[in-house]
Amino acid sequence: MFRTYQFRLYPTKKQQEKIHFTLERCRLLYNRLLQERICAYQGEQKNLTYYEQKKTLPDRKKAIPELKQVYSQVLQQVVEKLDKTYRAFFQRVQNKQKGGFPRYKGENRYRSFTYPQSGYTLEGKCLQLSKIGSIRIRMHRGIKGVIKICTIMQKNGKYYTCFSCQVKPASQPKTGKQVGIDLGVKHLAVTSDEQFFSAPKHLRKSESHIKRLQRSIFKKKKGSKRRKKVVKVLARTHEKIANRRKDYAHKLSCLLVQAYDFIAFEDLSISNMVKNHQIAKNIVDAGWGQLVQYTTYKAESAGKRVVLVDPYQTSQRCSCCGEIVKKTLAERVHRCICGYEQDRDINAAINILHLAQQVAS
C-alpha cells in the first residue's frame, strides 16, 4: 500500500523562478497536448493515445529549446496526467455521470509537477531536484517505506513536496470492540456506545472575517496590486480553515481506529445533500467525507475494517424493536411504543452498527 508524506520547502529566489518556469512549461505543454487531442478527434475522428503523444516529446524539445530545461520524466508525467484526465472523463460518461470534459489550464492554474521515478534525492535537510537544485526541506516527521514518487507543489505562495511511499501494513493490537457512527452537523460523530464528538465549525467561526475580505476585494480595482494582496490573504484564510478541518479529522480517525476493530458509517451521498442550500455550508464545514476517508485508509493499514451501509431509515427505525417511528429533524429524542427511549443520534448509530454486522456476516 502507499502513503503520502507532505513537507514544506524553502527555495531561494532563483529556485522559485526555476519552479515557476517548470510549472509554466508544463502548463503550456498540457494545453498543447489537449488541443492536439481535440483537433485529432474533430478532424479525423481519432483518439490520440498516451504513447503516441509521449513519442513526440523529443521533437518538441528540438522545436522548443525551453523544454530542455525541464527534466524529461516531468514532461512525460504531463502526458500521463492528461491521459488520466481523459480516461476519467470517458469513465464518467459510461457511468452516465456528469461529464466534465478536460479543460485548458489558465495562468496560475497549474500548481504541481511530478518526478515519477528519478530526478530527486533526499540528502539530510535538502531535497536535490534535477534542473532546479538543492532545496531546503523541513522534515517534521520521519518517512516510513520506500519513496516512489516525488511531487512539487506551489500553493498560496508556499512550496511543498509530497512523497508517495510504498509501506507495509502495520497491524495494531486488537480491542475486540465494534462501533456504529452517525454523522451529523451539531455533533460530527455520535457512536453507538454513546460518545459525542462535536463539530468544530471552523468555517462558521471565520465567516465574518471572510466576508470582510470579500467585500474588500469587491471594492478594489481588478488587476491592482492592492486587490491581489487581499486575494492572497483570503486564499490563505481558506487554506488555514481547510488545514484545521483536516487536522481534526486526522485526530478523530486515529482515535477511532485505535479504539475499535470494526467501524460502521453511513454511505452518504454528500454531493446530493449539499444541493440543499439551507444545510450545504454546515455539511461542507463538518467534513463527513474526509473523516470517512481517513478512517478507512487508517483502518486498512492497521488490519481493521470499515463498512459503509445504506442510510435509509436509520434515524427512523427503533434499534430495540425495529419499528419505524417517524420523526422530524427538530425531534432529537427517539421514543418508541415499545418503551425504548434514546437520543436520536445514538439510536441511529446502533442501527448503523446492526446493518454493518449483517453486511459483514
ROVEX-227540 format. One record per residue (C-alpha): residue number from 1; residue in one letter; x, y, z. Coordinates in nm, 4 decimals, decimal comma, padded with zeros to 6 digits. Last residue first. Example, Ala and Ser with C-alpha at 12.3 -4.5 7.8 and 13.67 -1.06 7.14 Angstrom:
# ROVEX-227540
     i   aa       east      north         up
     2    s    01,3670   -00,1060    00,7140
     1    a    01,2300   -00,4500    00,7800
# end
This chain:
# ROVEX-227540
     i   aa       east      north         up
   361    s   -02,1647   -01,1707    00,8190
   360    a   -02,0199   -00,8349    00,7161
   359    v   -02,3430   -00,6960    00,5695
   358    q   -02,5471   -00,8076    00,8731
   357    q   -02,2887   -00,6577    01,1090
   356    a   -02,2981   -00,3341    00,9099
   355    l   -02,6771   -00,3143    00,9436
   354    h   -02,6586   -00,3640    01,3212
   353    l   -02,3855   -00,0980    01,3526
   352    i   -02,5885    00,1552    01,1529
   351    n   -02,8951    00,0832    01,3685
   350    i   -02,6893    00,1497    01,6832
   349    a   -02,5663    00,4782    01,5331
   348    a   -02,9248    00,5832    01,4516
   347    n   -03,0337    00,5218    01,8136
   346    i   -02,7324    00,7223    01,9336
   345    d   -02,8323    01,0062    01,7004
   344    r   -03,1946    01,0231    01,8208
   343    d   -03,1047    01,0099    02,1897
   342    q   -03,2823    00,7166    02,3498
   341    e   -03,6204    00,5947    02,4705
   340    y   -03,7438    00,2351    02,4345
   339    g   -04,0977    00,1838    02,5653
   338    c   -04,2152   -00,0484    02,2865
   337    i   -04,4233    00,2420    02,1530
   336    c   -04,0930    00,4121    02,0601
   335    r   -03,9399    00,7415    02,1676
   334    h   -03,6304    00,8734    01,9882
   333    v   -03,5136    01,2115    02,1189
   332    r   -03,3835    01,4971    01,8988
   331    e   -03,7128    01,5949    01,7348
   330    a   -03,6366    01,9051    01,5241
   329    l   -03,5335    01,6911    01,2258
   328    t   -03,8849    01,5473    01,2166
   327    k   -03,9583    01,1994    01,3458
   326    k   -04,1418    00,8934    01,2135
   325    v   -04,1024    00,5837    01,4301
   324    i   -04,0452    00,2698    01,2211
   323    e   -04,0468   -00,0417    01,4440
   322    g   -03,7281   -00,2471    01,4628
   321    c   -03,7783   -00,3497    01,8268
   320    c   -03,4734   -00,2066    02,0058
   319    s   -03,2923   -00,0047    01,7388
   318    c   -03,6168    00,1735    01,6535
   317    r   -03,6132    00,2801    01,2880
   316    q   -03,6478    00,6484    01,1956
   315    s   -03,2818    00,7606    01,2032
   314    t   -03,1539    00,4547    01,0158
   313    q   -03,4412    00,4989    00,7707
   312    y   -03,2211    00,4617    00,4578
   311    p   -02,8552    00,5188    00,5490
   310    d   -02,7320    00,2264    00,3346
   309    v   -02,4163    00,0886    00,4953
   308    l   -02,0430    00,1598    00,4786
   307    v   -01,8067   -00,0883    00,6495
   306    v   -01,4626   -00,0078    00,7955
   305    r   -01,2294   -00,2896    00,8989
   304    k   -00,9045   -00,3364    01,0904
   303    g   -00,5566   -00,4531    00,9872
   302    a   -00,3934   -00,1252    01,0903
   301    s   -00,3217   -00,0168    00,7292
   300    e   -00,6849   -00,0790    00,6329
   299    a   -00,8134    00,1014    00,9423
   298    k   -00,6002    00,4032    00,8567
   297    y   -00,7301    00,4042    00,4974
   296    t   -01,0938    00,3861    00,6062
   295    t   -01,0701    00,6329    00,8953
   294    y   -00,9153    00,8978    00,6707
   293    q   -01,1821    00,8567    00,4017
   292    v   -01,4731    00,8510    00,6483
   291    l   -01,3479    01,1672    00,8209
   290    q   -01,2897    01,3467    00,4914
   289    g   -01,6347    01,2554    00,3616
   288    w   -01,8014    01,3968    00,6709
   287    g   -01,6159    01,7304    00,6591
   286    a   -01,8315    01,9293    00,9046
   285    d   -01,7827    02,2579    00,7169
   284    v   -01,9149    02,1038    00,3950
   283    i   -02,2271    01,9815    00,5739
   282    n   -02,2797    02,3147    00,7520
   281    k   -02,2460    02,5071    00,4251
   280    a   -02,4948    02,2808    00,2457
   279    i   -02,7650    02,2961    00,5160
   278    q   -03,0048    02,5570    00,3757
   277    h   -02,8616    02,5263    00,0238
   276    n   -02,9977    02,1739   -00,0223
   275    k   -02,7787    02,0683   -00,3143
   274    v   -02,5218    01,9795   -00,0481
   273    m   -02,7093    01,6519    00,0131
   272    n   -02,6658    01,5307   -00,3446
   271    s   -02,2856    01,5585   -00,3387
   270    i   -02,2817    01,4105    00,0131
   269    s   -02,4387    01,0808   -00,0940
   268    l   -02,3963    00,9175    00,2461
   267    d   -02,2802    00,5574    00,2917
   266    e   -02,3476    00,5582    00,6674
   265    f   -02,0515    00,4515    00,8773
   264    a   -01,9569    00,1295    01,0563
   263    i   -01,6285    00,0642    01,2377
   262    f   -01,4937   -00,2825    01,3338
   261    d   -01,1686   -00,3173    01,5301
   260    y   -01,2292   -00,0190    01,7591
   259    a   -01,0298    00,2089    01,9938
   258    q   -00,7117    00,2727    01,7915
   257    v   -00,9030    00,3150    01,4665
   256    l   -01,1480    00,5589    01,6281
   255    l   -00,8752    00,7741    01,7849
   254    c   -00,6816    00,7937    01,4576
   253    s   -00,9992    00,8983    01,2761
   252    l   -01,0566    01,1740    01,5347
   251    k   -00,7018    01,3081    01,5103
   250    h   -00,6932    01,3011    01,1292
   249    a   -01,0379    01,4611    01,1002
   248    y   -00,9349    01,7408    01,3386
   247    d   -00,6162    01,8082    01,1399
   246    k   -00,8074    01,8153    00,8101
   245    r   -01,0578    02,0658    00,9431
   244    r   -00,7748    02,2835    01,0750
   243    n   -00,5913    02,2585    00,7419
   242    a   -00,9046    02,3518    00,5453
   241    i   -00,9605    02,6571    00,7651
   240    k   -00,5970    02,7603    00,7266
   239    e   -00,6208    02,7243    00,3478
   238    h   -00,9366    02,9361    00,3400
   237    t   -00,7521    03,2113    00,5269
   236    r   -00,4542    03,1734    00,2933
   235    a   -00,6777    03,2289   -00,0080
   234    l   -00,8345    03,5366    00,1529
   233    v   -00,4918    03,6876    00,2291
   232    k   -00,3788    03,6187   -00,1284
   231    v   -00,6923    03,7878   -00,2678
   230    v   -00,6218    04,0865   -00,0385
   229    k   -00,2771    04,1324   -00,1953
   228    k   -00,4088    04,0871   -00,5481
   227    r   -00,6625    04,3655   -00,4862
   226    r   -00,3955    04,6023   -00,3543
   225    k   -00,1718    04,5285   -00,6517
   224    s   -00,4467    04,6237   -00,8983
   223    g   -00,5697    04,3800   -01,1651
   222    k   -00,9368    04,4431   -01,0909
   221    k   -00,9945    04,7638   -00,8972
   220    k   -01,0772    04,7284   -00,5298
   219    k   -01,4243    04,7425   -00,3724
   218    f   -01,5084    04,3773   -00,4424
   217    i   -01,1848    04,2611   -00,2832
   216    s   -01,2638    04,4495    00,0398
   215    r   -01,6130    04,2994    00,0461
   214    q   -01,4621    03,9511    00,0148
   213    l   -01,2123    04,0247    00,2927
   212    r   -01,4883    04,1412    00,5263
   211    k   -01,6966    03,8335    00,4413
   210    i   -01,4017    03,6045    00,5220
   209    h   -01,3547    03,7657    00,8639
   208    s   -01,7262    03,7238    00,9430
   207    e   -01,7163    03,3573    00,8349
   206    s   -01,4129    03,2576    01,0430
   205    k   -01,6092    03,0783    01,3170
   204    r   -01,8546    02,9360    01,0632
   203    l   -01,5711    02,7890    00,8557
   202    h   -01,4066    02,6177    01,1528
   201    k   -01,7299    02,4527    01,2672
   200    p   -01,5593    02,2380    01,5377
   199    a   -01,8187    01,9564    01,5057
   198    s   -01,8522    01,7884    01,8460
   197    f   -01,7643    01,4251    01,9121
   196    f   -02,0315    01,2523    02,1226
   195    q   -01,9819    00,9058    02,2722
   194    e   -02,2886    00,6936    02,3470
   193    d   -02,1651    00,3385    02,2717
   192    s   -02,3337    00,3557    01,9286
   191    t   -02,1134    00,6488    01,8388
   190    v   -02,2049    01,0088    01,7571
   189    a   -01,9834    01,1911    01,5057
   188    l   -01,9657    01,5499    01,3817
   187    h   -02,2041    01,6661    01,6503
   186    k   -02,4210    01,9630    01,5551
   185    v   -02,3901    01,8766    01,1863
   184    g   -02,4197    01,4996    01,1861
   183    l   -02,2524    01,1669    01,1212
   182    d   -02,3852    00,8545    01,2956
   181    i   -02,1155    00,6056    01,3877
   180    g   -02,1567    00,2345    01,4573
   179    v   -01,8992    00,0649    01,6756
   178    q   -01,7321   -00,2724    01,7299
   177    k   -01,4811   -00,3644    02,0001
   176    g   -01,2490   -00,6670    02,0098
   175    t   -00,9552   -00,4430    02,1007
   174    k   -00,6996   -00,5856    01,8571
   173    p   -00,3425   -00,4567    01,8787
   172    q   -00,2377   -00,2632    01,5663
   171    s   -00,1376   -00,4091    01,2299
   170    a    00,1461   -00,2479    01,0353
   169    p    00,0709   -00,2588    00,6627
   168    k    00,3954   -00,2492    00,4588
   167    v    00,4810    00,0842    00,3011
   166    q    00,5280    00,2154   -00,0516
   165    c    00,5899    00,5880   -00,0289
   164    s    00,4388    00,8816   -00,2192
   163    f    00,6496    01,1808   -00,1203
   162    c    00,4752    01,5183   -00,1440
   161    t    00,6869    01,8345   -00,1639
   160    y    00,5653    02,1770   -00,0654
   159    y    00,6106    02,5406   -00,1620
   158    k    00,4262    02,8419   -00,0248
   157    g    00,2981    03,1488   -00,2126
   156    n   -00,0633    03,0386   -00,1905
   155    k    00,0127    02,6856   -00,3112
   154    q    00,3094    02,5569   -00,5088
   153    m    00,3561    02,1806   -00,5337
   152    i    00,6497    01,9529   -00,6083
   151    t    00,5639    01,5825   -00,6368
   150    c    00,8071    01,2988   -00,5612
   149    i    00,7083    00,9400   -00,6420
   148    k    00,8387    00,6019   -00,5214
   147    i    00,9851    00,6714   -00,1773
   146    v    01,0358    00,3423    00,0087
   145    g    00,8696    00,2872    00,3457
   144    k    00,8324    00,5052    00,6520
   143    i    00,9321    00,8704    00,6478
   142    g    01,0151    01,0512    00,9696
   141    r    00,8450    01,3681    01,0856
   140    h    00,8889    01,7464    01,0652
   139    m    01,1320    01,7167    00,7743
   138    r    01,1623    02,0828    00,6748
   137    i    01,3221    02,0987    00,3317
   136    r    01,5968    02,3217    00,1933
   135    i    01,6198    02,2998   -00,1844
   134    s    01,9193    02,1621   -00,3780
   133    g    01,8915    02,2425   -00,7480
   132    i    01,6274    02,3016   -01,0149
   131    k    01,7206    02,1038   -01,3299
   130    s    01,7130    01,7752   -01,1290
   129    l    01,5872    01,8174   -00,7747
   128    q    01,8029    01,7680   -00,4652
   127    l    01,5978    01,7887   -00,1456
   126    c    01,7911    01,9298    00,1481
   125    k    01,7905    01,8761    00,5255
   124    g    01,9632    01,5372    00,5025
   123    e    02,0028    01,4463    00,1345
   122    l    01,6770    01,3397   -00,0294
   121    t    01,7384    01,2796   -00,3985
   120    y    01,5206    01,3665   -00,6977
   119    g    01,5485    01,3073   -01,0724
   118    s    01,4100    00,9534   -01,0626
   117    q    01,0867    00,7562   -01,0830
   116    p    00,7721    00,9719   -01,1094
   115    y    00,9196    01,3229   -01,0658
   114    t    00,5961    01,5224   -01,0588
   113    f    00,4738    01,8745   -01,1306
   112    s    00,2336    02,0946   -00,9371
   111    r    00,0310    02,4175   -00,9469
   110    y   -00,1189    02,4568   -01,2936
   109    r   -00,3937    02,7171   -01,2586
   108    n   -00,1632    03,0192   -01,2258
   107    e   -00,2406    03,1094   -01,5895
   106    g   -00,5236    02,9003   -01,7265
   105    k   -00,5187    02,5226   -01,7709
   104    y   -00,7302    02,4142   -02,0659
   103    r   -01,0236    02,1951   -01,9789
   102    p   -01,0874    01,8196   -01,9777
   101    f   -01,4608    01,7405   -02,0312
   100    g   -01,6679    01,7301   -01,7108
    99    g   -01,9111    01,4535   -01,7993
    98    k   -02,1788    01,4397   -01,5282
    97    q   -02,2482    01,0729   -01,4663
    96    k   -02,3931    00,8174   -01,7066
    95    n   -02,1421    00,5502   -01,5929
    94    q   -02,0023    00,5398   -01,9454
    93    v   -01,9706    00,9207   -01,9484
    92    r   -01,7917    00,9157   -01,6132
    91    q   -01,5485    00,6542   -01,7456
    90    f   -01,4860    00,8652   -02,0558
    89    f   -01,3913    01,1659   -01,8408
    88    a   -01,1671    00,9593   -01,6101
    87    r   -00,9848    00,8251   -01,9154
    86    y   -00,9327    01,1771   -02,0468
    85    t   -00,7983    01,3070   -01,7137
    84    k   -00,5673    01,0057   -01,6868
    83    d   -00,4315    01,0804   -02,0366
    82    l   -00,3739    01,4455   -01,9454
    81    k   -00,1718    01,3450   -01,6385
    80    e    00,0229    01,0864   -01,8386
    79    v    00,1322    01,3499   -02,0900
    78    v    00,2340    01,5830   -01,8051
    77    q    00,4219    01,2924   -01,6427
    76    q    00,6320    01,2559   -01,9544
    75    l    00,7375    01,6191   -01,9165
    74    v    00,8482    01,5553   -01,5566
    73    q    01,0292    01,2436   -01,6801
    72    s    01,2439    01,4567   -01,9115
    71    y    01,3566    01,7118   -01,6510
    70    v    01,2741    02,0648   -01,7666
    69    q    01,5437    02,2924   -01,9128
    68    k    01,5227    02,1042   -02,2430
    67    l    01,1635    02,2270   -02,2741
    66    e    01,2953    02,5815   -02,3237
    65    p    01,4540    02,4726   -02,6558
    64    i    01,1097    02,4482   -02,8245
    63    a    01,1401    02,2868   -03,1708
    62    k    01,4116    02,0416   -03,0686
    61    k    01,2388    01,9709   -02,7366
    60    r    00,9102    01,9132   -02,9206
    59    d    01,0782    01,6544   -03,1410
    58    p    01,1973    01,4606   -02,8340
    57    l    00,8458    01,4850   -02,6768
    56    t    00,6531    01,3461   -02,9764
    55    k    00,6798    00,9831   -02,8642
    54    k    00,4781    01,0651   -02,5481
    53    q    00,1862    01,1806   -02,7617
    52    e    00,1517    00,8469   -02,9383
    51    y    00,2181    00,6575   -02,6157
    50    y   -00,0624    00,8319   -02,4252
    49    t   -00,3122    00,7717   -02,7037
    48    l   -00,4632    01,0085   -02,9601
    47    n   -00,8311    00,9443   -03,0289
    46    k   -00,9169    00,9763   -03,3976
    45    q   -01,2334    01,1122   -03,5571
    44    e   -01,0061    01,2694   -03,8211
    43    g   -01,0756    01,6431   -03,7878
    42    q   -01,2751    01,6734   -03,4638
    41    y   -01,0907    01,3894   -03,2880
    40    a   -00,7441    01,4973   -03,3952
    39    c   -00,8241    01,8630   -03,3185
    38    i   -00,9368    01,7797   -02,9621
    37    r   -00,6341    01,5607   -02,8968
    36    e   -00,3977    01,8217   -03,0375
    35    q   -00,5560    02,0940   -02,8217
    34    l   -00,5111    01,8812   -02,5103
    33    l   -00,1452    01,8242   -02,5937
    32    r   -00,0930    02,1983   -02,6399
    31    n   -00,2705    02,2794   -02,3125
    30    y   -00,0584    02,0278   -02,1192
    29    l    00,2616    02,1543   -02,2824
    28    l    00,1756    02,5134   -02,1882
    27    r    00,1085    02,4098   -01,8292
    26    c    00,4253    02,2008   -01,8040
    25    r    00,6371    02,4890   -01,9331
    24    e    00,4670    02,7253   -01,6857
    23    l    00,5213    02,4895   -01,3917
    22    t    00,8873    02,4444   -01,4837
    21    f    00,9431    02,8214   -01,5046
    20    h    00,7627    02,8659   -01,1716
    19    i    00,9970    02,6109   -01,0113
    18    k    01,3009    02,7728   -01,1748
    17    e    01,1964    03,1183   -01,0506
    16    q    01,1456    02,9777   -00,7013
    15    q    01,4937    02,8256   -00,7212
    14    k    01,6405    03,1648   -00,8066
    13    k    01,4522    03,3256   -00,5178
    12    t    01,5718    03,0563   -00,2759
    11    p    01,3530    02,7537   -00,2041
    10    y    01,2066    02,6773    00,1397
     9    l    01,0077    02,3536    00,1077
     8    r    00,7360    02,2311    00,3465
     7    f    00,6759    01,8572    00,3776
     6    q    00,3913    01,6247    00,2750
     5    y    00,4020    01,2486    00,3278
     4    t    00,1869    01,0158    00,1168
     3    r    00,1178    00,6506    00,1982
     2    f    00,1029    00,3616   -00,0478
     1    m    00,0000    00,0000    00,0000
# end
